[in-house]
Amino acid sequence: MSEERKEIAKVTEGVQETRRDLLKYVGLAGATALMAGPAGAEAAASAVSATAAINPADADSTITEWLQGHYVLMSDEEKKKCIDRLEKRYSAQYGKKTTVSDAPPLEGVLFGYALDIAKCIGCRSCVHACVKENNQSRHDPEIQWIQVMKIEKGNFSFSADKLDEGYPQPSKFGDHGVQVGGNAYSPVGGLSTHGTQSYYDAETVPEKDFFYMPVQCQQCEKPPCVKVCPVRATFRDPNGIVLIDYNWCIGCRMCQLACPYGARRFNWGKPNLPSEEMNPKTHYFGNRPRMRGVMEKCTFCIQRTRENRNPACLEACPVGARKFGNLLDPESDVRKILATKKVFRLKEEFNTFPKFFYYVG
Amino acid sequence: MTNEDNSRRGFLKKAAAAVGVTAKTLISAPSDSVSSESAKYVNDGHLQQKVMSQKQYVLMTDNEKEQMLNEILSNHYKELA
């Protein structure tokens, strides 16, 4: 072979390798895009750019995160690596030392929550404390896990034992427009949410002629959201809390459709969490920053409750309307409320057995 | 013509065309604008208000409370087992 031909062969070999590599990459990108659609293509691109980024703060997520398995099924070593990776990324991204706990469930505990609607004044302190504690998206979009419903007084009866009396009667429980009793045409043995408003904007609360009912995840004992999740990304932990592995969630929103309480929130876009407002004490299944395309909801502040602390909404309530405790302990606040107060649950007809109880003090 | 179709050049032409079509499809696919995203968040909130309204809730009797608690606790122990 002449020198000239050798040179050409060298150059051609180089060209062929380059071309083959290029085709490989194009094929891979095309296949990924076709399988996952436009959102997937964008996500794949962001994952690739994240890996290539030198500064972890620039990375939305890494290829390793994309490929990691369900957290519950990981080995201890994999869990440790995963936590280290997240802590490093969040610390760089938000410019503050961030911890991601994976504290295990408490032994012999089944959490329950009780809320006194006669005390609630609709101030939304719980909502704001929840947003702050759980690193929810702040502005545009704003995500809130608790929705406070304003309900007209008079839609509320505190007595179920006088349902057969036929006509409404005044109640001994005070001026709530309370009706006791009723008839076949006008059942008043409880609460009617007719005319509910969740986006009230009153200058002062409580408003005359209204009472308030905060609604959040009811932590069902038989949760329909868990049943419908096609990938088991959402599950019920031994403490009775329904959790989500954000990295395993595929964003299909089946759980949102299945939830009878509308308690789940989907990240349609990238959450907007300013660094200065970020709570650096997080839990893997709880308040760690979420990404676009995943579901989120109340976890009874798992990052706090697994350390024997109360949820943030309870601590923020200025009137002590919220009670939290262990349903397995007969001496707990919640069990005592169940034993002595007038209690109702939301949508009990669905047999979801919510562990969030409303009561009248 | 047959020769050209089987040649490397022919293959590359087809490959380039396929990539072009794929890229065009991806680029022209509808993307979520900021305003439509905001509408979706608002819609999620309204959905909750909708599902929670027009409901009647009845206070539980002592018997019902006991049954409920038993069911919750038995289900809990069943799940743990």
Interface residues (C-beta under 8 A of the other chain):
Chain A: L23 V26 G30 A33 L34 G37 P38 A41 L110 D140 P141 E142 I143 Q144 Q147 M149 S157 F158 S159 A160 D161 L163 P187 G189 G190 L191 S192 T193 H194 G195 T196 Q197 S198 Y199 V215 E221 K222 R236 P238 G240 Q256 P260 Y261 G262 A263 R265 F266 W268 G269 L327 L328 L338 A339 K342 V343 F344 R345 L346 K347 E348 F353 K355 Y358 V360
Chain B: A15 A18 V19 T22 L26 A29 S31 D32 V34 E37 S38 K40 Y41 D44 G45 L47 Q48 Q49 K50 V51 M52 S53 Q54 K55 Q56 Y57 V58 L59 M60 T61 K65 M68 L69 E71 I72 L73 N75 H76 E79 L80
